[in-house]
Amino acid sequence: MGTRGRSALLVAVAGLWLLATGPAAAAHGSLLSSEPTGGSSLERAPAAVTLRFSERPDPNLSTVRVLDSGGRVVAGGPARPVPGQPLELRVPTAGLAAGGYTVSWRIVSAVDGHRTDGVFGFGVGPAGAPGAPPSRAVAEARTGPAPGPVAVAGRWAWYWGLTLLVGAAATGLLVFGGRLPGRPGPLLGLALAAAAGGLAAMTETARTDAGVALGDLLSSTTGRWLLWRAAMLA
C-alpha cells in the first residue's frame, strides 16, 4: 500500500474512532420553560402540559406525570415529543378538575445520556392553589446521581482500550507498512477486552440510570449510540 493509501486508511480509522466515542459530554439538560408555568393559577384546565428543555430529551427514556393534590397520577406517562420541536415534550391533560397539581418529570438527554428530574406546580380554578405540596409551586430540578465507580471505570476502560487499538492501527499503517512488529497480540487482546468490558459497564449503567429494560434502552437514542459503539469496536 502506498503512502497515499495508508494516509487515506488512517483518516478512515480516525473517523471511526471519533464516531465510536459517541456524543460529547455536555451539561445536564434543564427545564427552560413550561406551559403552564410553575406557580401559575389557571381559570380552566389546560389541554396539555408542554415542557421545553436546554437539551434534546430522549422520548423513549423520559416521562412526564401530572399528580393531583392527593398524589394520584391523573395524566402522563411516557413523554410525547412535539413535532418539529426536538427540545419539547408534551402530555395531554384534558378534563382536569379544579384544584392544585404537581408536574413531575424525568428526562434522559439524547445528547449525553445524563438524567435530570424535576417538579413544579400549577392550579386550576378558584380553588387551585398552585402546587401540591406548596413547596413545589415553583419549579425545582435535580440531576441524576453522580457516576458510581463502575460507571467511571467502564468509561475509562472503553476510551483507553479503544485509543490503544486505534493507535496501534495508525502505527502499523504509517510506520510499519501495515503490520506491527513483534507479537502485539496479547497487548491488543487486552485493549479489546478493556474496551468491550467498558462498553458493557456503560450499557448497564445507562439501563440502571434510566430505570428501563435493556430492550427499551437499546431502542432509544442512547441505546443506538451504544450499539454504534459496539459496531465500531467490532
ChimeraX commands (.cxc) that place a marker at each C-alpha (Angstrom):
marker #1 position 0.00,0.00,0.00 radius 0.5
marker #1 position 1.39,3.40,-0.98 radius 0.5
marker #1 position 1.75,6.40,1.28 radius 0.5
marker #1 position -1.41,7.98,-0.07 radius 0.5
marker #1 position -3.40,4.80,0.50 radius 0.5
marker #1 position -2.12,4.42,4.05 radius 0.5
marker #1 position -2.95,8.04,4.81 radius 0.5
marker #1 position -6.49,7.61,3.49 radius 0.5
marker #1 position -6.95,4.48,5.58 radius 0.5
marker #1 position -5.58,6.27,8.64 radius 0.5
marker #1 position -8.11,9.08,8.14 radius 0.5
marker #1 position -10.88,6.47,7.93 radius 0.5
marker #1 position -9.69,4.80,11.15 radius 0.5
marker #1 position -9.53,8.16,12.93 radius 0.5
marker #1 position -13.04,8.97,11.72 radius 0.5
marker #1 position -14.35,5.68,13.07 radius 0.5
marker #1 position -12.68,6.44,16.40 radius 0.5
marker #1 position -14.46,9.80,16.60 radius 0.5
marker #1 position -17.78,8.17,15.79 radius 0.5
marker #1 position -17.24,5.34,18.24 radius 0.5
marker #1 position -16.53,7.71,21.12 radius 0.5
marker #1 position -20.12,8.93,20.78 radius 0.5
marker #1 position -21.59,12.33,21.57 radius 0.5
marker #1 position -19.51,14.75,23.59 radius 0.5
marker #1 position -20.34,15.24,27.23 radius 0.5
marker #1 position -22.43,18.32,27.92 radius 0.5
marker #1 position -24.17,20.00,30.81 radius 0.5
marker #1 position -27.22,18.29,32.23 radius 0.5
marker #1 position -30.48,19.09,30.43 radius 0.5
marker #1 position -32.52,21.63,32.37 radius 0.5
marker #1 position -36.09,22.88,32.11 radius 0.5
marker #1 position -36.17,26.19,30.25 radius 0.5
marker #1 position -39.91,26.85,30.26 radius 0.5
marker #1 position -43.29,25.18,30.62 radius 0.5
marker #1 position -46.92,25.69,29.71 radius 0.5
marker #1 position -48.47,26.22,32.18 radius 0.5
marker #1 position -45.66,27.87,34.08 radius 0.5
marker #1 position -44.70,26.77,37.56 radius 0.5
marker #1 position -46.77,28.51,40.26 radius 0.5
marker #1 position -49.44,29.73,37.84 radius 0.5
marker #1 position -53.18,29.66,38.53 radius 0.5
marker #1 position -55.43,28.98,35.52 radius 0.5
marker #1 position -59.10,29.72,35.06 radius 0.5
marker #1 position -59.64,26.47,33.15 radius 0.5
marker #1 position -57.77,23.22,32.79 radius 0.5
marker #1 position -55.04,23.15,30.11 radius 0.5
marker #1 position -55.40,20.75,27.19 radius 0.5
marker #1 position -51.78,19.67,27.66 radius 0.5
marker #1 position -48.62,20.30,29.65 radius 0.5
marker #1 position -45.62,21.21,27.48 radius 0.5
marker #1 position -42.03,21.29,28.72 radius 0.5
marker #1 position -39.05,22.81,26.91 radius 0.5
marker #1 position -35.51,21.76,27.83 radius 0.5
marker #1 position -31.99,23.01,27.19 radius 0.5
marker #1 position -31.02,19.67,25.59 radius 0.5
marker #1 position -32.97,17.30,23.37 radius 0.5
marker #1 position -34.61,14.70,25.61 radius 0.5
marker #1 position -34.85,11.06,24.63 radius 0.5
marker #1 position -38.64,10.42,24.49 radius 0.5
marker #1 position -38.25,6.66,24.95 radius 0.5
marker #1 position -36.48,7.18,28.28 radius 0.5
marker #1 position -38.30,10.29,29.54 radius 0.5
marker #1 position -41.54,10.61,31.48 radius 0.5
marker #1 position -43.91,13.43,32.42 radius 0.5
marker #1 position -46.65,12.86,35.01 radius 0.5
marker #1 position -49.34,15.14,36.44 radius 0.5
marker #1 position -50.41,14.41,40.04 radius 0.5
marker #1 position -53.38,15.81,41.94 radius 0.5
marker #1 position -53.25,17.16,45.49 radius 0.5
marker #1 position -53.60,13.62,46.84 radius 0.5
marker #1 position -50.54,12.42,44.93 radius 0.5
marker #1 position -52.52,10.37,42.40 radius 0.5
marker #1 position -51.36,10.33,38.79 radius 0.5
marker #1 position -54.12,11.91,36.69 radius 0.5
marker #1 position -52.22,12.29,33.40 radius 0.5
marker #1 position -48.96,11.39,31.78 radius 0.5
marker #1 position -46.56,8.53,31.40 radius 0.5
marker #1 position -44.04,8.07,28.59 radius 0.5
marker #1 position -43.45,11.54,27.18 radius 0.5
marker #1 position -44.58,12.51,23.71 radius 0.5
marker #1 position -42.23,14.56,21.51 radius 0.5
marker #1 position -43.67,17.71,19.98 radius 0.5
marker #1 position -43.49,17.52,16.16 radius 0.5
marker #1 position -40.89,19.95,14.83 radius 0.5
marker #1 position -39.73,20.87,18.34 radius 0.5
marker #1 position -36.99,18.43,19.40 radius 0.5
marker #1 position -36.42,20.21,22.72 radius 0.5
marker #1 position -40.04,19.84,23.85 radius 0.5
marker #1 position -42.15,17.11,25.43 radius 0.5
marker #1 position -45.92,17.16,25.88 radius 0.5
marker #1 position -48.55,15.20,27.76 radius 0.5
marker #1 position -52.34,15.67,27.27 radius 0.5
marker #1 position -54.24,16.78,30.38 radius 0.5
marker #1 position -57.84,17.35,29.23 radius 0.5
marker #1 position -60.53,17.05,31.88 radius 0.5
marker #1 position -58.61,18.17,34.97 radius 0.5
marker #1 position -60.89,19.26,37.79 radius 0.5
marker #1 position -60.35,22.41,39.82 radius 0.5
marker #1 position -57.52,22.08,42.30 radius 0.5
marker #1 position -53.76,22.05,42.68 radius 0.5
marker #1 position -51.49,19.86,40.56 radius 0.5
marker #1 position -47.86,18.85,40.52 radius 0.5
marker #1 position -45.96,18.05,37.31 radius 0.5
marker #1 position -43.20,15.52,37.91 radius 0.5
marker #1 position -40.79,15.00,35.03 radius 0.5
marker #1 position -37.72,12.95,34.32 radius 0.5
marker #1 position -35.64,13.22,31.17 radius 0.5
marker #1 position -32.63,11.40,29.82 radius 0.5
marker #1 position -30.66,13.63,27.48 radius 0.5
marker #1 position -30.34,12.33,23.93 radius 0.5
marker #1 position -27.09,14.32,23.75 radius 0.5
marker #1 position -25.09,12.69,26.54 radius 0.5
marker #1 position -27.40,10.25,28.35 radius 0.5
marker #1 position -27.50,12.27,31.58 radius 0.5
marker #1 position -30.68,12.15,33.66 radius 0.5
marker #1 position -32.45,15.13,35.21 radius 0.5
marker #1 position -35.59,15.12,37.38 radius 0.5
marker #1 position -37.82,17.98,38.42 radius 0.5
marker #1 position -41.22,19.10,39.68 radius 0.5
marker #1 position -43.39,22.20,39.53 radius 0.5
marker #1 position -46.96,23.04,40.45 radius 0.5
marker #1 position -49.93,24.88,38.97 radius 0.5
marker #1 position -53.55,25.43,39.95 radius 0.5
marker #1 position -56.86,25.20,38.11 radius 0.5
marker #1 position -59.94,27.23,39.07 radius 0.5
marker #1 position -60.56,29.42,42.13 radius 0.5
marker #1 position -59.69,26.54,44.48 radius 0.5
marker #1 position -56.49,25.74,42.67 radius 0.5
marker #1 position -53.70,26.79,44.98 radius 0.5
marker #1 position -50.59,26.29,42.80 radius 0.5
marker #1 position -48.65,23.20,43.57 radius 0.5
marker #1 position -49.15,20.23,45.81 radius 0.5
marker #1 position -47.47,20.39,48.21 radius 0.5
marker #1 position -47.00,24.20,48.27 radius 0.5
marker #1 position -43.19,23.84,48.38 radius 0.5
marker #1 position -43.38,22.60,44.80 radius 0.5
marker #1 position -45.23,25.63,43.44 radius 0.5
marker #1 position -42.03,26.92,41.86 radius 0.5
marker #1 position -40.07,24.65,39.54 radius 0.5
marker #1 position -37.21,22.72,41.06 radius 0.5
marker #1 position -34.89,20.24,39.38 radius 0.5
marker #1 position -32.20,17.80,40.39 radius 0.5
marker #1 position -29.69,15.92,38.33 radius 0.5
marker #1 position -29.24,12.18,38.46 radius 0.5
marker #1 position -26.79,10.61,40.91 radius 0.5
marker #1 position -23.09,11.13,40.35 radius 0.5
marker #1 position -21.46,8.36,38.32 radius 0.5
marker #1 position -20.51,5.40,40.51 radius 0.5
marker #1 position -17.17,3.53,40.44 radius 0.5
marker #1 position -18.44,1.03,37.87 radius 0.5
marker #1 position -19.61,3.80,35.52 radius 0.5
marker #1 position -16.33,5.71,35.84 radius 0.5
marker #1 position -14.20,2.59,35.42 radius 0.5
marker #1 position -16.26,1.48,32.44 radius 0.5
marker #1 position -15.88,4.79,30.65 radius 0.5
marker #1 position -12.12,4.88,31.24 radius 0.5
marker #1 position -11.72,1.26,30.12 radius 0.5
marker #1 position -13.69,1.99,26.94 radius 0.5
marker #1 position -11.70,5.08,25.97 radius 0.5
marker #1 position -8.28,3.69,26.85 radius 0.5
marker #1 position -8.91,0.34,25.16 radius 0.5
marker #1 position -10.27,1.98,22.02 radius 0.5
marker #1 position -7.46,4.55,21.94 radius 0.5
marker #1 position -4.84,1.81,22.15 radius 0.5
marker #1 position -6.47,-0.15,19.31 radius 0.5
marker #1 position -6.69,2.91,17.06 radius 0.5
marker #1 position -3.15,3.97,17.97 radius 0.5
marker #1 position -1.84,0.51,17.09 radius 0.5
marker #1 position -3.67,0.64,13.76 radius 0.5
marker #1 position -2.23,4.08,12.97 radius 0.5
marker #1 position 1.29,3.00,13.93 radius 0.5
marker #1 position 1.07,-0.13,11.81 radius 0.5
marker #1 position -0.20,1.80,8.80 radius 0.5
marker #1 position 2.15,4.77,8.89 radius 0.5
marker #1 position 5.34,3.36,10.42 radius 0.5
marker #1 position 5.48,-0.35,9.61 radius 0.5
marker #1 position 3.61,-0.51,6.34 radius 0.5
marker #1 position 0.54,-2.34,7.61 radius 0.5
marker #1 position 1.93,-4.80,10.16 radius 0.5
marker #1 position 3.09,-4.27,13.72 radius 0.5
marker #1 position 6.46,-5.84,14.64 radius 0.5
marker #1 position 6.90,-8.45,17.34 radius 0.5
marker #1 position 3.95,-10.12,18.97 radius 0.5
marker #1 position 1.37,-7.42,19.69 radius 0.5
marker #1 position -1.46,-9.95,20.10 radius 0.5
marker #1 position -1.58,-10.08,23.93 radius 0.5
marker #1 position -1.49,-6.30,24.30 radius 0.5
marker #1 position -4.14,-5.75,21.63 radius 0.5
marker #1 position -6.24,-8.54,23.14 radius 0.5
marker #1 position -6.08,-6.76,26.49 radius 0.5
marker #1 position -7.10,-3.49,24.83 radius 0.5
marker #1 position -10.02,-5.20,23.10 radius 0.5
marker #1 position -11.15,-6.80,26.37 radius 0.5
marker #1 position -10.92,-3.45,28.18 radius 0.5
marker #1 position -12.96,-1.66,25.52 radius 0.5
marker #1 position -15.59,-4.41,25.40 radius 0.5
marker #1 position -15.85,-4.59,29.19 radius 0.5
marker #1 position -16.08,-0.83,29.42 radius 0.5
marker #1 position -18.86,-0.75,26.85 radius 0.5
marker #1 position -20.77,-3.42,28.78 radius 0.5
marker #1 position -20.41,-1.41,32.00 radius 0.5
marker #1 position -21.57,1.78,30.25 radius 0.5
marker #1 position -24.61,-0.04,28.89 radius 0.5
marker #1 position -25.61,-1.44,32.27 radius 0.5
marker #1 position -25.10,1.95,33.91 radius 0.5
marker #1 position -27.29,3.65,31.32 radius 0.5
marker #1 position -30.00,1.00,31.74 radius 0.5
marker #1 position -29.98,1.30,35.54 radius 0.5
marker #1 position -29.93,5.10,35.47 radius 0.5
marker #1 position -32.91,5.23,33.09 radius 0.5
marker #1 position -34.79,2.54,35.02 radius 0.5
marker #1 position -35.85,0.62,31.91 radius 0.5
marker #1 position -35.37,-2.83,30.43 radius 0.5
marker #1 position -32.39,-3.49,28.17 radius 0.5
marker #1 position -34.60,-3.76,25.09 radius 0.5
marker #1 position -36.17,-0.36,25.79 radius 0.5
marker #1 position -32.74,1.17,26.28 radius 0.5
marker #1 position -31.38,-0.21,23.01 radius 0.5
marker #1 position -34.39,1.14,21.09 radius 0.5
marker #1 position -33.70,4.66,22.34 radius 0.5
marker #1 position -31.29,7.28,21.05 radius 0.5
marker #1 position -28.87,6.48,23.88 radius 0.5
marker #1 position -29.12,2.78,23.05 radius 0.5
marker #1 position -28.43,3.37,19.38 radius 0.5
marker #1 position -25.21,5.17,20.31 radius 0.5
marker #1 position -24.21,2.18,22.41 radius 0.5
marker #1 position -24.96,-0.20,19.52 radius 0.5
marker #1 position -22.98,2.04,17.18 radius 0.5
marker #1 position -20.01,1.90,19.52 radius 0.5
marker #1 position -20.25,-1.89,19.59 radius 0.5
marker #1 position -20.29,-1.98,15.79 radius 0.5
marker #1 position -17.25,0.28,15.61 radius 0.5
marker #1 position -15.40,-1.88,18.13 radius 0.5
marker #1 position -16.20,-4.99,16.07 radius 0.5
marker link #1:1,2 radius 0.2
marker link #1:2,3 radius 0.2
marker link #1:3,4 radius 0.2
marker link #1:4,5 radius 0.2
marker link #1:5,6 radius 0.2
marker link #1:6,7 radius 0.2
marker link #1:7,8 radius 0.2
marker link #1:8,9 radius 0.2
marker link #1:9,10 radius 0.2
marker link #1:10,11 radius 0.2
marker link #1:11,12 radius 0.2
marker link #1:12,13 radius 0.2
marker link #1:13,14 radius 0.2
marker link #1:14,15 radius 0.2
marker link #1:15,16 radius 0.2
marker link #1:16,17 radius 0.2
marker link #1:17,18 radius 0.2
marker link #1:18,19 radius 0.2
marker link #1:19,20 radius 0.2
marker link #1:20,21 radius 0.2
marker link #1:21,22 radius 0.2
marker link #1:22,23 radius 0.2
marker link #1:23,24 radius 0.2
marker link #1:24,25 radius 0.2
marker link #1:25,26 radius 0.2
marker link #1:26,27 radius 0.2
marker link #1:27,28 radius 0.2
marker link #1:28,29 radius 0.2
marker link #1:29,30 radius 0.2
marker link #1:30,31 radius 0.2
marker link #1:31,32 radius 0.2
marker link #1:32,33 radius 0.2
marker link #1:33,34 radius 0.2
marker link #1:34,35 radius 0.2
marker link #1:35,36 radius 0.2
marker link #1:36,37 radius 0.2
marker link #1:37,38 radius 0.2
marker link #1:38,39 radius 0.2
marker link #1:39,40 radius 0.2
marker link #1:40,41 radius 0.2
marker link #1:41,42 radius 0.2
marker link #1:42,43 radius 0.2
marker link #1:43,44 radius 0.2
marker link #1:44,45 radius 0.2
marker link #1:45,46 radius 0.2
marker link #1:46,47 radius 0.2
marker link #1:47,48 radius 0.2
marker link #1:48,49 radius 0.2
marker link #1:49,50 radius 0.2
marker link #1:50,51 radius 0.2
marker link #1:51,52 radius 0.2
marker link #1:52,53 radius 0.2
marker link #1:53,54 radius 0.2
marker link #1:54,55 radius 0.2
marker link #1:55,56 radius 0.2
marker link #1:56,57 radius 0.2
marker link #1:57,58 radius 0.2
marker link #1:58,59 radius 0.2
marker link #1:59,60 radius 0.2
marker link #1:60,61 radius 0.2
marker link #1:61,62 radius 0.2
marker link #1:62,63 radius 0.2
marker link #1:63,64 radius 0.2
marker link #1:64,65 radius 0.2
marker link #1:65,66 radius 0.2
marker link #1:66,67 radius 0.2
marker link #1:67,68 radius 0.2
marker link #1:68,69 radius 0.2
marker link #1:69,70 radius 0.2
marker link #1:70,71 radius 0.2
marker link #1:71,72 radius 0.2
marker link #1:72,73 radius 0.2
marker link #1:73,74 radius 0.2
marker link #1:74,75 radius 0.2
marker link #1:75,76 radius 0.2
marker link #1:76,77 radius 0.2
marker link #1:77,78 radius 0.2
marker link #1:78,79 radius 0.2
marker link #1:79,80 radius 0.2
marker link #1:80,81 radius 0.2
marker link #1:81,82 radius 0.2
marker link #1:82,83 radius 0.2
marker link #1:83,84 radius 0.2
marker link #1:84,85 radius 0.2
marker link #1:85,86 radius 0.2
marker link #1:86,87 radius 0.2
marker link #1:87,88 radius 0.2
marker link #1:88,89 radius 0.2
marker link #1:89,90 radius 0.2
marker link #1:90,91 radius 0.2
marker link #1:91,92 radius 0.2
marker link #1:92,93 radius 0.2
marker link #1:93,94 radius 0.2
marker link #1:94,95 radius 0.2
marker link #1:95,96 radius 0.2
marker link #1:96,97 radius 0.2
marker link #1:97,98 radius 0.2
marker link #1:98,99 radius 0.2
marker link #1:99,100 radius 0.2
marker link #1:100,101 radius 0.2
marker link #1:101,102 radius 0.2
marker link #1:102,103 radius 0.2
marker link #1:103,104 radius 0.2
marker link #1:104,105 radius 0.2
marker link #1:105,106 radius 0.2
marker link #1:106,107 radius 0.2
marker link #1:107,108 radius 0.2
marker link #1:108,109 radius 0.2
marker link #1:109,110 radius 0.2
marker link #1:110,111 radius 0.2
marker link #1:111,112 radius 0.2
marker link #1:112,113 radius 0.2
marker link #1:113,114 radius 0.2
marker link #1:114,115 radius 0.2
marker link #1:115,116 radius 0.2
marker link #1:116,117 radius 0.2
marker link #1:117,118 radius 0.2
marker link #1:118,119 radius 0.2
marker link #1:119,120 radius 0.2
marker link #1:120,121 radius 0.2
marker link #1:121,122 radius 0.2
marker link #1:122,123 radius 0.2
marker link #1:123,124 radius 0.2
marker link #1:124,125 radius 0.2
marker link #1:125,126 radius 0.2
marker link #1:126,127 radius 0.2
marker link #1:127,128 radius 0.2
marker link #1:128,129 radius 0.2
marker link #1:129,130 radius 0.2
marker link #1:130,131 radius 0.2
marker link #1:131,132 radius 0.2
marker link #1:132,133 radius 0.2
marker link #1:133,134 radius 0.2
marker link #1:134,135 radius 0.2
marker link #1:135,136 radius 0.2
marker link #1:136,137 radius 0.2
marker link #1:137,138 radius 0.2
marker link #1:138,139 radius 0.2
marker link #1:139,140 radius 0.2
marker link #1:140,141 radius 0.2
marker link #1:141,142 radius 0.2
marker link #1:142,143 radius 0.2
marker link #1:143,144 radius 0.2
marker link #1:144,145 radius 0.2
marker link #1:145,146 radius 0.2
marker link #1:146,147 radius 0.2
marker link #1:147,148 radius 0.2
marker link #1:148,149 radius 0.2
marker link #1:149,150 radius 0.2
marker link #1:150,151 radius 0.2
marker link #1:151,152 radius 0.2
marker link #1:152,153 radius 0.2
marker link #1:153,154 radius 0.2
marker link #1:154,155 radius 0.2
marker link #1:155,156 radius 0.2
marker link #1:156,157 radius 0.2
marker link #1:157,158 radius 0.2
marker link #1:158,159 radius 0.2
marker link #1:159,160 radius 0.2
marker link #1:160,161 radius 0.2
marker link #1:161,162 radius 0.2
marker link #1:162,163 radius 0.2
marker link #1:163,164 radius 0.2
marker link #1:164,165 radius 0.2
marker link #1:165,166 radius 0.2
marker link #1:166,167 radius 0.2
marker link #1:167,168 radius 0.2
marker link #1:168,169 radius 0.2
marker link #1:169,170 radius 0.2
marker link #1:170,171 radius 0.2
marker link #1:171,172 radius 0.2
marker link #1:172,173 radius 0.2
marker link #1:173,174 radius 0.2
marker link #1:174,175 radius 0.2
marker link #1:175,176 radius 0.2
marker link #1:176,177 radius 0.2
marker link #1:177,178 radius 0.2
marker link #1:178,179 radius 0.2
marker link #1:179,180 radius 0.2
marker link #1:180,181 radius 0.2
marker link #1:181,182 radius 0.2
marker link #1:182,183 radius 0.2
marker link #1:183,184 radius 0.2
marker link #1:184,185 radius 0.2
marker link #1:185,186 radius 0.2
marker link #1:186,187 radius 0.2
marker link #1:187,188 radius 0.2
marker link #1:188,189 radius 0.2
marker link #1:189,190 radius 0.2
marker link #1:190,191 radius 0.2
marker link #1:191,192 radius 0.2
marker link #1:192,193 radius 0.2
marker link #1:193,194 radius 0.2
marker link #1:194,195 radius 0.2
marker link #1:195,196 radius 0.2
marker link #1:196,197 radius 0.2
marker link #1:197,198 radius 0.2
marker link #1:198,199 radius 0.2
marker link #1:199,200 radius 0.2
marker link #1:200,201 radius 0.2
marker link #1:201,202 radius 0.2
marker link #1:202,203 radius 0.2
marker link #1:203,204 radius 0.2
marker link #1:204,205 radius 0.2
marker link #1:205,206 radius 0.2
marker link #1:206,207 radius 0.2
marker link #1:207,208 radius 0.2
marker link #1:208,209 radius 0.2
marker link #1:209,210 radius 0.2
marker link #1:210,211 radius 0.2
marker link #1:211,212 radius 0.2
marker link #1:212,213 radius 0.2
marker link #1:213,214 radius 0.2
marker link #1:214,215 radius 0.2
marker link #1:215,216 radius 0.2
marker link #1:216,217 radius 0.2
marker link #1:217,218 radius 0.2
marker link #1:218,219 radius 0.2
marker link #1:219,220 radius 0.2
marker link #1:220,221 radius 0.2
marker link #1:221,222 radius 0.2
marker link #1:222,223 radius 0.2
marker link #1:223,224 radius 0.2
marker link #1:224,225 radius 0.2
marker link #1:225,226 radius 0.2
marker link #1:226,227 radius 0.2
marker link #1:227,228 radius 0.2
marker link #1:228,229 radius 0.2
marker link #1:229,230 radius 0.2
marker link #1:230,231 radius 0.2
marker link #1:231,232 radius 0.2
marker link #1:232,233 radius 0.2
marker link #1:233,234 radius 0.2
view
